Amino acid sequence: MPHLIPSPTRIPVPGGKVIDEHVGAVNSPDSGLGSAVSVAHMVAPADWSEPFQTPEFDEITFVLRGQVLVDHDGGRLAVDAGQSVVTRAGERIRYSCGPDGAEYVAVCLPAFSPETVNREDEQ
């Protein structure tokens, strides 16, 4: 039977970025998918960046507007509107964006949780 999720839950993060989780451990734990996957819509302000992190989940990021920058041990990857990037669990990465900000959708497998993102400034 279909499971309606009437609205997202806003997840607080550093730096002014907005995360609205539609499906996942935070917003829909009773959907049957709560810990398996998360889907979130994100809007990052101009010149936003977050600390390095080593998540315990894979993440697919689909950029809708602007550009998302992904710093990793091998350098920096620029992901433009219409493009996607996949990062893997255990990779040390940092997301940021340029002067135009960015809007994107992130899908995390297993689901995102504040306890499994492992941001370096929170350890």
Sequence and secondary structure as in RCSB ss.txt:
>XXXX:A:sequence
MPHLIPSPTRIPVPGGKVIDEHVGAVNSPDSGLGSAVSVAHMVAPADWSEPFQTPEFDEITFVLRGQVLVDHDGG
RLAVDAGQSVVTRAGERIRYSCGPDGAEYVAVCLPAFSPETVNREDEQ
>XXXX:A:secstr
      S EEE  GGG EEEEEESTTT TTSS TTT EEEEEEE TT B   B  SSEEEEEEEEEEEEEEETTE
EEEEETT EEEE TT  EEEEEEEEEEEEEEEEES   TTTS BGGG 
